[in-house]
Amino acid sequence: MSQHKIEIFGIPQSNFTRAVRIVCEEKGIDYLHLPVRPHSDEANDIHPLGKVPGLRHGEVRLGESRAIVAYLDRQYPELPMMPASPPALAARLEQWASIVMTAVDPVLIRQYVFAYLFPATADGAVDRAAVDATLPQMEALVAMLDRALAGADYLAAGSFSFADAILLSTLAPVRLFPEGKRAIDAAPHLGRYFSLHSARPSFVATDPWSAPAAGEGA
């Protein structure tokens, strides 16, 4: 194993960066977090598209959160966050991580949260039309996640996984704003799930929202 320290690049408000940091915390990895912005020189040096998060470990440079987690699991196999076996479990974890990253994030973060943080209005006021347009999709996604978590403490396995890390890091900024908080807290299973895991040391240690901002991830 390389004797170099794991370095994670990306602004802390990025839900993808936070998910990778949660994985590091859960696995007990001694890592260095460098809060660089997307498309900065540092990000461009690691990710082919200049996105965050990025990982540097000696000569190894990786972008994309799922690839980073796969690397971390191989370097630090104790407490895997995306176990490779049994096959059905591995596939279920991949399924739910993909759903959160490709279906939940684009609506809840890129549309809803960004409508608050980066309003496309002349005066910088909250873009109510953009916010309101996301609400039917938000409600449908919250209902889907609520059904998936009925009777379960974890999204895809019998223990905490990367699927949970990316879901929690995505839900957290949504709950900063009124419609998102109401929707999540009113969903009995999803609300209980968020309350349960928001007390995890890994979640608390990576909380960036005392000074809100946002970034982009992949």
C-alpha positions, 0 to 999 in steps of 0.5 A: 500500500502507498505510504502517501496520505489520501487527498480528497479535493472538492468544496465541502458543500458538494454533496458528492465530495461530502459523500466521499468524505463520509466514506473516508470517515466511516472507514477510519482513513487518515485523509486530507481534504482540500476544499478546491472549486470545480474547474480550478487548476487543482480540479482540472489536474485530477478530473478530466472534466474539472469536476469534484470530488477528486482523489490524489494518492501518491501518483494515483489521480481519480475523479468521479465519486464512485470510482474513488470509493471503489479505489478506497475499498480496495486500498482499505478493505476493512468495512467496505462501503461497496462490497463486491459480494455476494453478487445480489448485494453488490448489484443492489448497492450499485442500483441505489447509488446510481438512482441517487446520483442520476435521478435524485441529485439532478432534481433535488440538488441541480434544480431545487437547491440551485434555484435557491442558491443560484437564482436566475433572476435579475435582482437575485431573489429566489426564483419561485417559478423554478422552485415550484416547477421542481415540487411535483418531481421532488414529491415523487422522488421522496415518495419513492425513497420513503417506500424503499426505506420502509422497515429499513435503517439502510438504503441498500444493505444491512449496514451503512454503505456508499448508497447511504453516504450519497443519499444523506449528503444529497438530502442534507442541503434539500432540508435547508429550504422549506419545501424540501424540509417539509417533504422529507420530514413528512415522509415517515420512513425517509424522515426517520432514516435521516434523523437516525443517520444525521447523528452519525459521527461521519455525517457531523464531521463533514457538515459544511452548511454553517456557511452555505455555498454549493458546487458541482460533482459527479 
